[in-house]
Amino acid sequence: MARHKTDFTNVKCLVCGKGNLTSRTAFSEDDGKGYRTGKWFCQSCYKKNEYRKGNTNANLINEMRDRRTGNLDPNSTQAKGDKFEELTSRWRGIKILSKDSDNYKLPYDHSIDIELGIIDTKGSFYSEISTYEWVFNVIREYRKDTNSAICYCTSKDGKYIARIYIFPRKEFFRNNICIYENPSKTVWYEKYRVTNEDTIKEVNEIWKEISIVYI
């Protein structure tokens, strides 16, 4: 018997709505008994969730709903990331594309900034455990058309922004940008540090308005 081939012409990702899926990039949902439900995910959404917490189709939809309504766990990675994006949006006067289009799977964080171009926002909380106090993963931006990465270094309790760095695309080849707290260990990244006191004050005032308190 010839193997049945799925027609992907009208197949779209259940989570992000992406179309033009193929047999290589489409992942099907099953009913727990090995049978397909007829619902599909793109490779990115499937790998990100991968049912790693026992997620079902309903759970994925609930996750998107909670993100839209702000009901995520405030200590979750997504919630923290959304707040940092909100900070960049207010500070730079640019849009958060995921909110603007109601699509939380877009490759870019913000609308284009006149000065910095396409910005990717990142935040890191002070850590006493690792060798470095703040760590930012920027290698994934190397594969995108991002022009700049704004990196916020927060205090341990997350109540204020201790440092701000703006890295250009040429630095995105690094797997991670690791930043020391100790000034005596100052290295190459300090030339990208925002030192204007008025700017730092402005950013912290916005951060305070966003009302972030982490445990």
N, C-alpha and C positions, 0 to 999 in steps of 0.2 A: 504493500500500500504506500502510495506517495505521501511524503510528509507534508502536512498542511503548513502553508506559509502565511504569516500574518501580514495584512495590508496596512502599512503605517501611514498611509496618505493623510488620514484625519486623526491620527493618534496624537494626543497632547499630554504633557506631564500633569498629573493630578494636583501637584503642589504649586509649581510655578507657572504652569500653562504653556511651557515651551513646546513648540511644534517641530515638524521636520525630523522626527525621531526615526531611527533605523533599527535594524535587528541587533546592531552592536551597541547602540546608545539607549535603547528602551528596556526597562526592567519592569516585569509584571508583578502585580500583587496576587497572592494566592489566598485561599480560604483557610489555610492551616492544615488542609488535608492533601495538599499537592495539586489542587485544581486552580486554574487561573480565574480571576473574577472579571477579567476584561478591563481592568483599570491599570494604568501604566505610570511609571515615573521616569524622568530623564536620569541620566547617569549621575549627574551632580547631586540631585535631591536624594536619590536612592543611596548613594555612598555616604552622604552626610548623615542620614538617619539610619539606614541599613537595619532598621528594626532592632537596633542594638539594645534598646530598653524594653523590648517586647512591643514596640510600636506597631500598631495596626493602622489601616487607612484612616480610621476615625481619630486616632491619636495624632496623626500628622496634621489633620485638618484642625484639631483642637489647638495644636501648637501655634499654627498660623493665626487662629482667632485670638489666642491669648496675647500674641505679639501685637496684633492690631489694637487691642483694647488696653494694653499696658498691664495685663494680669500675669506677666511672667514673674518667676521667682526673682526678686531684686538682686540676688547673689549669683544668678546664672550668667554664663558667658554672654548669651544673647542680650540680656537686659543691660549689662554693663556696656556692651558694645553700642547698643542703641543710645545710651546716655552720652557716650563720648561723641557719637555722630551728632547728637542734638547740640552739644557744646560747639563743635566746629561750625554747624549750621548757623547758630546765633552769632558766633564770633566773626565769621567770615561773610555772613549775609548770603549764604547759598542754600539751595534746597537739599533735603534728604530724599534721594530718588525713590527709595523703597516706600516711603510714606506718600510721596507725590503720586506714584503710580500704583500704590497698594500691591506691590510685588516685592517680597522680601528675599528673593533669590537673584537679584540683579548683580552683575559683576562689579559695578561701581557704586560708591557710597553717596556721592554728591554731584550736583550740577557743576558746571565749569566755573572755577574761580578766575577772575580777571588777572590776578597776579601769579597765582600758583598753578593754574591749569586744572587738570583732573586730580583731585585729592583723594587719598585713602586715609581714613582716620584710624588711629590705633591708641590704645591706652594700656598702661601697665601699673599695677599696684606695687608699692614698696614691699620688698621681700627680705627678710632677715635670714632666710634659709639658704638661698642660692649664693654662689660666688659673687654674682652681680645683683645689684639692687633692683634694676629694671631691665626687662628683656622684651624686645619687639621682633616679631617675625615679619620680615619684609620680602622674602624670596618669592612668594606667590605674586607679588606686584610686578615682578620682573617679566611675567608672562602676559601682562596687561599693558594698556596704553597709559597707565597712570604716570603723571608728571611729578607728583610730590606726595610725601607721607607726613602727616602731622602726628607726632607721637607725644602723648601726655604722660608724664610721670607723676603719679599721685602719692600722697602720704599713705602710710600703712592703713589708716582707718578710712581713707578715701574722701576725707572732708575737704581737702584742698589740693590744688595742682602745684606740685613742688617745682617741676621743670617742664619746659616745652621745647621740643626739637622739631625742625622742619627739614626733612631730608629730601634731596633731589633724586631723580630717577637713577642717576649714575651710581648711587650707593645701594641699589636694590639687588645687586648680585650676591650680597651677603645673605647667609641663611638666617642669621639673627643679628640684631644690633643690641649689644649688651652694655649697659651703662652703670658705672660706679657712682656711689654717693660721695666717696672720699675725693676731695679736690686734688689730692696729690697723685691720684691715679688718672687724672684727666688725659684723654687720648684724642684721636682724630675727630670724634663726633662733636666735640665742644664748639667747633666753628659753625655748627648748625643750630646751636642753642639760642633760643630767644632770650635776650637779656634786657630788653626795654621794660623798665619797671611799670610804666603805665599799661603796657600790653598785658603783662602778667597779672596786674591788679584787675584789669577788665575781664580777663579770662576767668579769674577766680570768683569775681562777682557773678558772672553768668553761671559758673559751676554751682555756686551756693543757691542760686535761684532754681536750679534743676532739682535741688533737694535730694542729694545722694547721701545716704548714710548706710554703710555696710558693716556687717558684723565680722 
